[in-house]
Amino acid sequence: MLYGLKIALRYLTASKAQTSLLIAGVAVGVFVFIFMSALIGGLAVFLVQRTVGDIAHVSIEAPDRDPVLLVAESEGPLVVEQRATSQRSQLRTADAFLPTIETMPGVTATSQQIVGNGFLVRGLVTAPVSVIGVEANKVSAIADIGGALVEGTTELTNTAIIIGRMLADDLGIGVGQVVRLESERGVERPLVVSGVFELGVESLDRRSALVGLSTARTLFDLPQGISRIEIKLEDLNQANRRNRAQGDTLDRGQRPVARRPARASELGQSHQGFRPHHHRHWRRQRPAALDLSPPARDRHHARHRRSS
């Protein structure tokens, strides 16, 4: 060991220029490796934050009220189902389980929302919008609306509305001006623009409008309940595990189960995930399928004749 070290030192000191070049080459190689690692890591964090930083990591919604089939599927297409469009899915008892969600580890923010569609009218100009009713103190709980404000404030009163920059340009309005909002339920209200934001996402900047929760109840004729609960997590990579934990916790009581939003590669116009069961009685087992085959029907008639 000592002999090998002696030879190495003699080799390094024999030619100082060669030794300097070797040290410089190793230093440059290490520097480039560290620089590229930091660049790739920072770019990945930036892309994730840019893509999913302004959406909910977990959404809780009411399940679809699908009818239960009493006929075995093996019997063939005997039933035609037409979904009802008049009933709206809503969480009627959100206040009961919301404290449980807020105290779960890893949850940084929650937001109760009432969502729907409508039209913003300014003079002869009409623009379709996605209306989101949020709590006044949680405007920036999910998306950083406060940090993305171009003008105005995030204060939401019963007569205030916050819109995107592109939508404001399309309507030709600004902060302090009055615009008329007509909901999908046919309810109209004049509202004052209190803020204009620019998140850098066209679908949000051109088609989103934020109003207060009480204003949304009036617009969409929803005196009780909410449309969904959006949750933001401390670590996005733990979304699937947190979903399962929240589902198990909420499913033990009379509460809905959370569902997961889409990953960054699946993102579209909406937040996807797995749906909850809203109440315990929705978790009862479905009735057994009726056996309507001819042999079963003959056996049933034979038993009936013997008993009579």
C-alpha positions in Angstrom: 0.0 0.0 0.0 2.8 2.4 1.0 4.8 1.4 -2.0 1.9 2.1 -4.4 1.2 5.5 -2.8 4.9 6.3 -3.2 4.8 5.5 -6.9 1.6 7.6 -7.4 3.1 10.6 -5.7 6.3 10.3 -7.7 4.2 10.1 -10.9 2.1 13.2 -10.0 5.1 15.3 -9.1 7.2 14.3 -12.1 5.2 16.5 -14.5 3.4 19.4 -12.9 1.7 20.4 -16.2 0.3 16.9 -16.8 -0.9 16.7 -13.2 -2.6 20.1 -13.5 -4.4 19.0 -16.7 -5.6 15.8 -15.0 -7.0 17.7 -12.0 -8.6 20.3 -14.2 -10.3 17.6 -16.4 -11.7 15.8 -13.3 -12.9 19.0 -11.8 -14.6 20.0 -15.1 -16.2 16.6 -15.4 -17.6 16.7 -11.8 -18.8 20.3 -12.3 -20.7 19.3 -15.5 -22.3 16.3 -13.8 -23.5 18.4 -10.9 -24.7 21.1 -13.1 -26.7 18.7 -15.4 -28.2 16.9 -12.4 -29.3 20.2 -10.8 -30.7 21.4 -14.2 -32.7 18.2 -14.8 -34.0 18.1 -11.2 -35.0 21.8 -11.2 -36.7 21.4 -14.6 -38.7 18.4 -13.4 -39.8 20.4 -10.3 -40.7 23.4 -12.4 -42.7 21.3 -14.9 -44.6 19.5 -12.1 -45.4 22.8 -10.4 -46.4 24.4 -13.6 -48.6 21.5 -14.6 -50.3 20.5 -11.3 -49.4 23.4 -9.0 -52.7 25.2 -9.6 -55.1 22.2 -9.4 -56.3 20.0 -6.6 -54.4 16.8 -5.8 -57.5 15.0 -4.5 -61.2 15.7 -5.3 -64.2 14.4 -3.3 -67.4 14.2 -5.3 -70.8 12.5 -4.9 -71.2 9.2 -6.8 -73.4 8.7 -9.8 -76.8 7.3 -8.8 -76.8 4.3 -11.1 -79.8 2.0 -10.9 -79.3 -1.6 -9.7 -79.9 -4.4 -12.2 -82.1 -7.2 -10.9 -81.5 -9.4 -14.0 -78.3 -11.4 -14.5 -76.1 -9.9 -17.2 -75.7 -13.3 -18.7 -79.4 -13.3 -19.7 -78.6 -10.8 -22.5 -79.5 -7.1 -23.0 -83.0 -7.0 -21.4 -82.8 -3.5 -19.8 -82.2 -0.2 -21.4 -80.9 2.5 -19.1 -81.3 6.2 -19.6 -79.4 8.4 -17.2 -81.4 11.2 -15.5 -80.1 14.7 -16.4 -82.3 16.7 -14.0 -80.7 15.6 -10.8 -77.4 17.1 -9.7 -74.7 15.3 -7.8 -74.0 17.0 -4.5 -72.4 16.4 -1.1 -75.2 17.2 1.3 -73.3 16.5 4.6 -69.9 17.9 3.8 -69.6 19.8 7.1 -69.8 16.5 9.0 -66.6 15.0 7.5 -64.6 18.1 6.5 -62.9 18.4 9.9 -61.7 14.8 9.6 -60.1 15.6 6.3 -58.4 18.7 7.5 -56.8 16.9 10.4 -55.3 14.1 8.3 -51.5 14.1 7.9 -50.2 15.5 4.6 -53.2 17.7 3.9 -52.2 21.3 3.5 -55.5 22.9 2.3 -59.1 22.1 1.6 -61.7 24.0 -0.4 -65.5 23.5 -0.5 -66.8 24.4 -4.0 -70.0 24.8 -6.0 -69.3 24.4 -9.7 -71.4 25.0 -12.8 -71.6 26.7 -16.2 -72.9 30.0 -17.2 -72.5 33.1 -19.5 -70.9 36.4 -18.8 -72.6 39.2 -20.6 -71.2 42.7 -21.2 -73.2 44.7 -23.6 -73.5 42.7 -26.8 -70.6 40.4 -25.9 -71.3 37.0 -24.4 -68.7 34.6 -23.2 -69.2 31.1 -21.8 -67.5 30.5 -18.4 -67.0 27.8 -15.8 -68.3 29.3 -12.5 -66.6 28.2 -9.3 -68.1 29.2 -6.0 -65.5 29.2 -3.2 -65.2 30.3 0.4 -64.2 33.9 0.7 -61.2 33.1 2.9 -60.0 30.3 0.7 -59.7 31.9 -2.8 -56.0 30.9 -3.0 -56.3 27.6 -1.2 -55.9 25.5 -4.3 -54.7 27.8 -7.1 -52.5 30.8 -6.2 -55.0 33.4 -7.3 -53.5 36.0 -5.0 -50.0 35.6 -6.5 -51.4 35.6 -10.0 -53.4 38.8 -9.7 -52.9 41.4 -12.4 -55.1 44.0 -10.8 -57.6 44.2 -8.0 -57.9 42.0 -4.9 -59.1 38.5 -4.0 -61.8 39.8 -1.8 -65.1 38.1 -2.6 -68.3 39.6 -1.4 -71.9 38.7 -2.4 -71.6 41.0 -5.4 -68.0 40.4 -6.5 -66.5 38.2 -9.2 -62.9 37.4 -10.1 -62.1 36.5 -13.7 -59.1 35.6 -15.9 -57.0 38.1 -17.9 -58.0 36.6 -21.3 -61.7 36.7 -20.3 -61.4 40.3 -19.2 -59.8 41.2 -22.5 -62.5 39.4 -24.5 -65.2 41.3 -22.7 -63.3 44.5 -22.6 -63.8 45.0 -18.8 -61.6 45.7 -15.8 -61.7 46.0 -12.1 -64.7 48.0 -10.8 -66.9 47.4 -13.8 -70.2 45.6 -13.7 -70.9 42.4 -15.7 -74.0 40.2 -15.8 -73.7 36.5 -15.0 -76.3 34.1 -16.2 -76.1 30.5 -14.8 -77.2 27.3 -16.4 -80.3 27.3 -14.1 -81.5 30.5 -15.7 -80.6 32.8 -12.7 -79.0 36.2 -13.5 -77.1 38.5 -11.3 -75.1 41.7 -11.9 -71.6 41.4 -10.3 -68.7 43.8 -9.9 -65.3 42.6 -11.1 -63.0 42.8 -8.0 -59.9 41.1 -9.4 -58.3 39.9 -12.6 -55.8 37.0 -12.5 -53.4 35.4 -15.0 -52.2 31.9 -14.1 -50.7 31.2 -17.5 -53.1 28.4 -18.4 -55.4 29.4 -21.2 -58.3 27.2 -20.1 -58.3 28.9 -16.7 -57.5 32.5 -17.8 -60.2 32.5 -20.6 -63.0 30.3 -19.1 -62.9 30.6 -15.3 -64.8 32.9 -13.0 -64.7 32.8 -9.2 -67.6 33.9 -7.0 -68.5 33.6 -3.4 -70.1 30.4 -2.0 -73.3 32.2 -1.1 -73.5 33.8 -4.6 -73.0 30.4 -6.2 -75.9 29.0 -4.1 -78.2 31.6 -5.5 -77.0 31.3 -9.1 -77.3 27.5 -9.2 -80.3 27.2 -6.9 -78.5 25.0 -4.4 -79.6 26.0 -0.9 -77.8 23.1 0.8 -74.8 21.0 0.0 -71.8 21.6 -2.3 -70.5 20.1 -5.5 -67.1 18.9 -4.4 -64.3 19.3 -1.9 -60.8 19.9 -3.4 -57.7 18.9 -1.4 -54.1 19.9 -1.7 -51.4 17.7 -0.4 -47.9 18.5 1.0 -46.4 15.8 -1.3 -48.0 15.3 -4.7 -46.3 11.9 -5.1 -48.3 10.6 -2.1 -51.7 11.3 -3.7 -52.5 7.7 -4.4 -51.6 6.6 -0.9 -53.5 9.5 0.7 -56.5 8.7 -1.4 -56.6 5.2 -0.1 -56.1 6.4 3.5 -58.9 9.0 3.1 -61.2 6.5 1.5 -60.7 4.0 4.3 -61.1 6.6 7.0 -64.2 8.2 5.5 -65.8 4.9 4.5 -66.0 3.8 8.1 -68.6 6.5 8.7 -71.4 7.9 6.8 -69.2 9.9 4.5 -68.0 9.9 0.9 -64.7 8.5 -0.3 -62.1 10.6 -1.9 -61.0 10.2 -5.5 -57.7 10.8 -7.2 -57.1 13.5 -9.9 -55.3 12.8 -13.1 -51.6 12.5 -13.2 -49.6 15.1 -15.1 -49.6 13.0 -18.2 -53.4 12.6 -18.0 -54.4 16.2 -17.4 -57.2 17.6 -19.4 -59.9 20.1 -18.7 -61.1 18.4 -15.5 -59.7 16.7 -12.5 -60.1 13.0 -12.6 -60.0 10.4 -9.8 -61.8 7.6 -8.0 -65.3 8.3 -6.9 -66.6 8.1 -3.3 -69.7 6.5 -1.8 -71.7 9.3 -0.2 -73.6 7.5 2.5 -73.4 4.1 4.2 -76.6 2.8 2.7 -75.1 3.1 -0.7 -72.6 0.5 0.3 -75.2 -2.2 0.9 -74.8 -5.3 -1.3 -76.8 -5.4 -4.5 -79.7 -7.9 -4.6 -78.9 -11.2 -6.0 -79.7 -11.6 -9.7 -82.9 -13.3 -10.5 -82.6 -16.6 -12.3 -85.3 -16.5 -15.0 -84.2 -19.5 -17.0 -87.0 -22.1 -17.9 -85.6 -24.9 -15.6 -85.6 -22.6 -12.6 -89.1 -21.4 -13.4 -90.4 -25.0 -13.6 -88.9 -25.9 -10.3 -90.5 -22.8 -8.7 -93.9 -23.8 -10.1 -93.5 -27.4 -8.9 -92.6 -26.2 -5.3 -95.6 -23.9 -5.4 -98.0 -26.8 -6.4 -96.6 -29.1 -3.7 -97.1 -26.4 -1.0 -100.6 -25.7 -2.1 
